[in-house]
Amino acid sequence: MQEAKDYMPTPGSSFVPQDNVALENELYTQVFSLDKYGKVLGYRRGMTKSWLFSIHLFNPCSISSINALLEEAKSRFRAEAAEREAHLISVEERFMKLTKIREAKFMDMMDAREKKYKALLNKFEFHTRGLDDEAFSSDDDE
């Protein structure tokens, strides 16, 4: 590849816009090989000359607008994160409340079963005592 300084006009020479186009075409030919369309030497596939030459340096105005957009995006992200956090806290509180209600209902159900079980045991013991008393008293007293 020839160096770019070889293509630059000298102060004494006449330089016309057509020379600039020829120079640009020569550079395109050297950078973009003709047999590999869409591939820039030293770059990834898909790099095109229009994309490569459309890259501009940022001026201070665009940097400040980009910074403003970045700050706006950060503040939106923080607001959304805070909103999600608040929603998560409310869901956790509701879950804990429902868990306590479920535990209370379960304990009430267990207490009711325990009372029912004790009542059945007392009834069974009462009937078995009555049978035992009859069995001992009728045979032994005579």
Summary of the structure (lengths in Angstrom):
residues: 142
radius of gyration: 46.2
end to end distance: 135.3
largest distance: 153.9
contacts: 254
relative contact order: 0.03
helix: 74%
strand: 3%
